[in-house]
Amino acid sequence: MATTRDWLLDDSPSSRLQARLGRSYRLSRALARNPLAMVGAIIVLTLILVALFAPWIATHSPIGQDLANRLKPPSAENWMGTDELGRDIWSRVVYGARITLMIVALVAVLAAPVGLVIGAVAGYFGGWTDRILMGITDIFLSMPKLILALAFVAALGPGIQNAIIAIAIATWPGYARIARAETLTIRNSEFVAAVELQGASSLRVIVNHILPLCTSSMIIRVTLDMAGIILTAAGLGFIGLGAQPPLPEWGAMISRGRSFILDQWWVATMPGFAIVIVSLGFCFLGDGLRDVLDPKHGDRQ
Amino acid sequence: MASEIDSAAQALPTGPGGSSRNARHAWKTLKSVLGVLVAVAFTFLGLLAITFFIGRVVPIDPVLAVVGDRAPRAVYEAARIEMGLDKPLIVQFFHYVGNVLTGDLGISVSTGKPVAEDLARVFPATLEMATLGIIIGVLLGVPMGVYAASRQGSLVDQVIRVVGLLGYSVPAFWLGLVGLALFYAKLQWVGGPGRLDIFYDGMVDPVTGLILIDSLIAGETDIFFNALSHIALPAAVLGFFSLAYIARMTRSFMLDQLAQEYVTTARVKGVSERLVLWRHAFRPILVPLITVIGLSYAGLLEGSVMIETVFSWPGIGNYLTTALLNADMNAVLGSTLVIGAVFIGINKISDVLYRVLDPRAR
């Protein structure tokens, strides 16, 4: 074991792979020293595992109705009780993890690259390109995110795909701002001047030399944003514009439980706990990642 | 955008009449205010462009919504021309901007009244709730942040940090529901949904539209306390979110100040810890705190959309969600516009206040 560790921590790595693995190893060690970040990482990992193995973890079918057993309180049979159609809430929460994971992953995949490219192009070329692109970005940034997402869903129509698109539209401007700020600091560095002198095209400089350096601040920001994305998606589901029944989306489940909140509190409360725990997990992880990857902006512990 | 224009203004040689310092300063201030105004105008134009664009994306044909789907071709075409939909998009856009500037937001399909009138009626309810929320947030959040910073790393500090993060991870609508189940249904400490008990409804004349103030003007203490019992829970839920944010920011500002040398000097001189905290360290963070409070106040407008749905609170958020579910586009776009405009307005005001109050930012 000691030899592997020495190889990873070698100060003069002999290959690119060794350098990269060494860096990941150092980062993961630093992350492991931060207790809140570890809690966050465990929660996020659990979310992924639960989503992957939902059929084995759920005790019942997420959509199977059992009207004889409707609105039963939590028990040994139904760990989180049952809803108004007799469906097992635990199983629905477990399957809901798939929907939540899908939403955050798709929003990240849609919004992050768009923001990254717009920000990098604006920062690299400067001048009018910068002014126009950042003008558009600032207008989107100046709008409250939830309201923007609501208005776009209103235009596109309810449903989970449209909710994802609307949230992505409301999310990208933040990434464009960060990518631009990073690009501005990288653009004037000597290694960029060196590749430009070698005749590298703008495309090559941006894709090969600028974007890779923006990724660590993007990862931090995306992780920190995950909680907000989950809350917005749940909010859309709650209003009835996000995932549609019978999909076991957590926000929509809370919305259904609203009518029973005074007597059968568990119907609305249980999915809420899932949202809080997962969002909190992403917050902890994002905070920890920021301390590790970006020490200059980190909170002093 | 504002900061770019402003820094450009500062880079210019100082304007005419630069002989006296005061005149130069007034000129600079004027330029920076003008810069902010231009930036605000552009942002509003952008906001209008977004709502206009959303209005065009909608799969509902606005002409069909007016004439119905059985109208003959000629009637349809006539209505289309009358609504100006045959003109180029850019002309339509300026027409739209003109309409909005004259306060014409169209007619709501569900209420049958002009959207502007509806919004004027519902806005005070939201304002009342958000204002009470921000008061709760400031009164609790600032002392919590200062205390956490003064006991950095202690258990209390950790708890306040987690509370701060909970503000980012608890769904507002869920917290409202849990609050209703606990404090209304179980403990009966607060009034239920709505602004008043049903038998008090319409008993006070709306002067300001804020029931808490109107009932005091009318001298109806019963109604005042009833309204208070209804607003307490939704305002407390909103207050929690602003508290979380304000405490987090206050803590971080205070830690910055406490690490400064002048604080160490004050401590070495034997100034009491309380004076060090509140006089030496807290004073300089007042200005950035105002910005944070402004941002938080604007954020509460957004939060109220969810909260109002839960508490059947007859404000702008409830109006917006009802309109969304009825596909009442004029009402949706009108509310989006008003919420966006207030949001931008509050942000810019706190931005300007920051510049005016902080000598370094001038």
Interface residues (C-beta under 8 A of the other chain):
Chain A: M134 G135 I136 D138 I139 F140 S142 M143 P144 K145 L146 I147 L148 L150 A151 F152 V153 A154 A155 L156 G157 A227 G228 L231 A234 G235 F238 I239 G240 L241 G251 I254 G257 R258 I261 L262 W265 A268 T269 G272 I275 V276 S279 L280 F282 C283 F284 D287 D299 R300 Q301
Chain B: M1 F42 T43 G46 L47 A49 I50 T51 I54 G55 V57 V58 P59 Q152 G153 L165 L166 Y168 S169 V170 P171 A172 F173 W174 L177 V178 L180 A181 Y184 A185 S252 L255 A298 G299 L301 E302 V305 M306 T309 V310 L320 T321 L324 L325 A327 M329 V332 L333 T336 I339 G340 F343 I344 N347
